[in-house]
Amino acid sequence: MHDPLGTPRQPETRPNEFGISHREVDERTCVVAVEGELDLASAPELKWTLVELLHKGYGHYVIDLSALTHVDSMGLGVLVGFRKRLHADARLAVACLPPRLNKLLELTGLHACFDTFATVDEALGTDTGRGLPLNTDAAMALGLASTAMPFAASRRAEALRWLRILRLNGEAARVLCALGVGEAPLPDAEEGESDPSVSPEDRSDRDSVATITDLAVRIARSRGSAAVGTGDLLVAVIQVYSTDFDCVLEAHGTDRDELIERLAA
């Protein structure tokens, strides 16, 4: 190919062309390396690669991002969505995060959703499952939740039950009581509400206790704690139930900003 002056023109190339590769470490573990730009155009390719690996039976995934040059919300959404598809006993670790992506995770509040490591070797050599113990208060709260959640008719009803349990146990109780959510009876106004966005079948299959526990472990690990406390459970509930928990908090005189400020203090 020549330009108008007759000078040979080099073939056009994409400097950040996207690519995915994976290697098996053992029958349950694989490393997925992502290269180039993870964006609207390339995100579906990563999604289907991860889904195919999931169908092959892997339970421990390490995502190597050392060669990633750019990621947008679609690319980040694939990682978050895949994390949600995994069973409670599966593991997802992210290694070699570029500084800009690490900052993005912090700004969006998603840093607690992933176990992050400086190198792939560290990710493979560390138990990224539920490796942290529960302190006494957290264990008691989760025991109460495991018996209470199956009877909740909606996400908001679940959120109310979490509030009832956490306001009586450990660090979460101290924070909630300081904000006026004490031991007085909480009304059942939300209990009878149905959740039109969640079918009865989905409700029966959803293990909210496992979801909260798994996220609380990552939150505790991200702050360098040696054990999971009820404060970690409270942050996990805020993140998982989002607007439903906001409504419950508002009905009882507080909000998530006040909670997070108290927990940080």
C-alpha positions as CSV (number, residue, x, y, z in Angstrom):
1,M,0.0,0.0,0.0
2,H,1.3,3.5,-0.9
3,D,0.4,7.0,-0.1
4,P,0.0,9.7,-2.8
5,L,3.8,10.4,-2.7
6,G,4.6,6.8,-3.4
7,T,6.0,6.0,0.1
8,P,5.1,2.5,1.3
9,R,2.5,2.7,4.1
10,Q,2.8,0.3,7.0
11,P,-0.3,-1.8,7.8
12,E,-2.5,-0.3,10.4
13,T,-2.4,-1.9,13.9
14,R,-4.2,-1.4,17.1
15,P,-1.5,-0.6,19.8
16,N,-3.8,-1.9,22.5
17,E,-5.4,-4.8,20.7
18,F,-7.5,-7.0,23.1
19,G,-6.5,-10.5,23.9
20,I,-7.4,-13.3,26.4
21,S,-5.5,-16.4,27.3
22,H,-5.9,-18.9,30.1
23,R,-3.9,-21.7,31.6
24,E,-4.8,-24.5,33.9
25,V,-3.0,-24.7,37.2
26,D,-4.8,-27.8,38.4
27,E,-8.2,-29.4,37.8
28,R,-9.9,-26.7,39.9
29,T,-7.8,-23.6,39.2
30,C,-7.1,-21.5,36.2
31,V,-5.4,-18.2,35.4
32,V,-7.0,-15.9,32.9
33,A,-4.8,-13.2,31.4
34,V,-6.4,-10.1,29.9
35,E,-4.4,-7.9,27.5
36,G,-5.2,-4.5,26.0
37,E,-8.4,-2.6,26.2
38,L,-11.3,-4.1,28.1
39,D,-14.3,-2.0,26.9
40,L,-17.7,-2.1,25.3
41,A,-16.3,-4.0,22.2
42,S,-14.2,-6.5,24.0
43,A,-16.1,-7.1,27.2
44,P,-18.4,-9.8,25.7
45,E,-15.4,-11.9,24.7
46,L,-14.2,-11.9,28.3
47,K,-17.7,-12.8,29.5
48,W,-18.0,-15.8,27.3
49,T,-14.5,-17.0,28.0
50,L,-15.2,-16.9,31.8
51,V,-18.6,-18.6,31.3
52,E,-17.0,-21.4,29.2
53,L,-14.4,-22.0,32.0
54,L,-17.2,-22.0,34.6
55,H,-18.9,-24.8,32.6
56,K,-15.7,-26.8,32.6
57,G,-15.8,-27.0,36.3
58,Y,-13.2,-24.7,37.5
59,G,-13.8,-23.2,41.0
60,H,-10.8,-21.0,41.6
61,Y,-10.1,-18.2,39.1
62,V,-7.1,-15.8,39.1
63,I,-7.6,-12.8,36.7
64,D,-4.2,-11.5,35.6
65,L,-4.5,-7.8,34.6
66,S,-0.8,-7.0,34.3
67,A,-1.1,-6.3,30.5
68,L,-4.4,-4.4,30.7
69,T,-4.2,-0.9,29.3
70,H,-7.7,0.4,29.7
71,V,-11.0,-0.7,31.3
72,D,-14.4,1.0,31.1
73,S,-17.7,0.3,33.0
74,M,-18.7,-2.5,30.7
75,G,-15.4,-4.3,31.3
76,L,-15.7,-3.8,35.1
77,G,-19.3,-5.0,34.9
78,V,-18.2,-8.4,33.4
79,L,-15.9,-9.0,36.4
80,V,-18.6,-8.0,38.9
81,G,-21.2,-10.1,37.0
82,F,-19.0,-13.2,36.9
83,R,-18.3,-12.8,40.7
84,K,-22.0,-13.0,41.3
85,R,-22.4,-16.1,39.2
86,L,-19.9,-18.1,41.3
87,H,-21.1,-20.5,44.1
88,A,-20.3,-19.5,47.7
89,D,-17.4,-22.0,47.8
90,A,-15.8,-20.7,44.6
91,R,-13.0,-18.2,44.5
92,L,-12.1,-15.2,42.4
93,A,-8.8,-13.4,42.8
94,V,-7.6,-10.4,40.7
95,A,-3.8,-10.0,40.3
96,C,-1.6,-7.1,39.1
97,L,-4.3,-4.4,39.1
98,P,-3.2,-1.3,37.2
99,P,-3.3,1.7,39.5
100,R,-6.1,3.4,37.6
101,L,-8.3,0.3,37.9
102,N,-7.5,0.0,41.6
103,K,-8.6,3.6,42.0
104,L,-11.8,3.0,40.0
105,L,-12.7,0.1,42.3
106,E,-12.2,2.3,45.3
107,L,-14.3,5.2,43.9
108,T,-17.2,2.8,42.9
109,G,-17.1,0.9,46.2
110,L,-16.4,-2.3,44.4
111,H,-12.9,-2.9,45.9
112,A,-14.5,-5.2,48.6
113,C,-16.0,-7.4,45.9
114,F,-12.6,-8.9,44.9
115,D,-9.6,-10.4,46.6
116,T,-6.7,-8.4,45.0
117,F,-3.0,-9.4,44.9
118,A,0.2,-7.8,43.7
119,T,1.2,-10.9,41.7
120,V,-0.3,-14.0,40.2
121,D,1.9,-16.2,42.4
122,E,0.6,-14.5,45.5
123,A,-3.0,-15.0,44.3
124,L,-2.3,-18.7,43.7
125,G,-0.5,-19.2,47.0
126,T,-3.2,-17.6,49.2
127,D,-6.5,-19.0,50.3
128,T,-8.9,-16.5,48.8
129,G,-12.0,-18.2,50.1
130,R,-13.5,-17.7,53.5
131,G,-10.2,-17.8,55.2
132,L,-10.9,-15.3,58.0
133,P,-12.6,-16.5,61.3
134,L,-15.8,-14.9,62.6
135,N,-15.7,-13.2,65.9
136,T,-18.3,-14.3,68.5
137,D,-20.7,-11.5,67.8
138,A,-20.6,-12.0,64.0
139,A,-21.0,-15.8,64.4
140,M,-24.1,-15.2,66.6
141,A,-25.5,-12.6,64.1
142,L,-25.1,-15.0,61.2
143,G,-26.7,-17.9,63.2
144,L,-29.8,-15.7,63.8
145,A,-29.9,-14.6,60.2
146,S,-29.8,-18.2,58.9
147,T,-33.0,-18.9,60.7
148,A,-34.7,-15.6,60.0
149,M,-34.0,-15.0,56.3
150,P,-35.9,-17.9,54.8
151,F,-39.2,-16.5,56.1
152,A,-38.7,-13.0,54.5
153,A,-41.1,-12.3,51.7
154,S,-39.0,-9.6,49.9
155,R,-35.6,-8.0,49.8
156,R,-36.8,-5.1,51.9
157,A,-38.1,-7.6,54.5
158,E,-34.7,-9.3,54.5
159,A,-33.0,-5.9,55.0
160,L,-35.3,-5.2,58.0
161,R,-34.4,-8.5,59.5
162,W,-30.7,-7.8,59.1
163,L,-31.2,-4.5,60.9
164,R,-33.0,-6.2,63.7
165,I,-30.2,-8.7,64.2
166,L,-27.2,-6.4,63.8
167,R,-28.5,-3.7,66.1
168,L,-28.2,-6.3,69.0
169,N,-24.7,-7.6,68.3
170,G,-21.2,-6.2,68.6
171,E,-19.7,-3.2,66.8
172,A,-22.8,-2.9,64.5
173,A,-25.0,-2.6,67.6
174,R,-22.9,0.1,69.1
175,V,-23.0,2.1,65.9
176,L,-26.7,1.7,65.3
177,C,-27.6,2.5,68.9
178,A,-25.5,5.6,68.8
179,L,-27.7,6.7,65.8
180,G,-30.9,6.0,67.7
181,V,-31.7,2.6,66.3
182,G,-31.8,0.9,69.7
183,E,-33.6,-2.0,71.2
184,A,-37.1,-0.5,70.7
185,P,-39.4,-2.8,68.6
186,L,-39.1,-2.2,64.9
187,P,-42.4,-2.1,63.0
188,D,-43.3,-4.8,60.5
189,A,-44.6,-2.5,57.7
190,E,-42.2,-3.9,55.2
191,E,-42.8,-7.5,56.0
192,G,-46.0,-7.8,54.0
193,E,-44.6,-6.2,50.9
194,S,-43.9,-8.4,47.9
195,D,-40.9,-7.7,45.7
196,P,-42.1,-7.7,42.1
197,S,-38.6,-7.8,40.7
198,V,-37.9,-11.2,42.4
199,S,-39.9,-14.3,41.7
200,P,-40.8,-16.7,44.5
201,E,-38.4,-19.3,42.8
202,D,-35.5,-16.8,43.0
203,R,-36.3,-16.0,46.6
204,S,-36.1,-19.7,47.6
205,D,-32.8,-20.1,45.8
206,R,-31.2,-17.0,47.1
207,D,-28.8,-17.6,50.0
208,S,-28.5,-14.1,51.4
209,V,-26.5,-15.3,54.5
210,A,-23.8,-16.8,52.3
211,T,-23.7,-13.7,50.1
212,I,-23.3,-11.4,53.1
213,T,-20.7,-13.7,54.8
214,D,-18.7,-13.9,51.6
215,L,-18.6,-10.1,51.1
216,A,-18.0,-9.4,54.8
217,V,-14.9,-11.6,54.6
218,R,-13.5,-9.6,51.7
219,I,-14.3,-6.4,53.5
220,A,-12.5,-7.5,56.7
221,R,-9.5,-8.7,54.6
222,S,-9.3,-5.5,52.7
223,R,-8.9,-3.5,55.9
224,G,-6.3,-5.9,57.3
225,S,-8.5,-7.4,60.0
226,A,-7.7,-10.8,61.5
227,A,-11.4,-11.6,62.0
228,V,-14.9,-10.7,60.6
229,G,-17.0,-8.5,62.9
230,T,-20.5,-7.3,62.8
231,G,-19.3,-4.0,61.4
232,D,-18.1,-5.9,58.3
233,L,-21.5,-7.6,58.1
234,L,-23.2,-4.2,58.3
235,V,-21.1,-2.8,55.5
236,A,-21.9,-5.9,53.4
237,V,-25.6,-5.5,54.1
238,I,-25.5,-1.9,53.0
239,Q,-23.8,-2.9,49.7
240,V,-25.9,-5.9,48.9
241,Y,-29.3,-4.5,49.7
242,S,-28.5,-0.9,48.6
243,T,-31.8,1.1,48.2
244,D,-33.8,-1.5,50.1
245,F,-31.6,-1.0,53.1
246,D,-31.6,2.7,52.6
247,C,-35.5,2.7,52.9
248,V,-35.3,0.6,56.1
249,L,-32.7,3.0,57.6
250,E,-34.7,6.1,56.6
251,A,-37.8,4.6,58.3
252,H,-35.9,4.3,61.5
253,G,-34.3,7.7,61.5
254,T,-30.8,7.3,60.0
255,D,-29.1,6.8,56.6
256,R,-26.1,5.1,55.1
257,D,-23.9,8.2,55.2
258,E,-24.3,8.4,58.9
259,L,-23.6,4.7,59.3
260,I,-20.5,4.7,57.2
261,E,-19.2,7.8,59.0
262,R,-19.7,6.2,62.4
263,L,-18.1,2.9,61.2
264,A,-15.1,4.8,59.9
265,A,-14.7,6.6,63.2
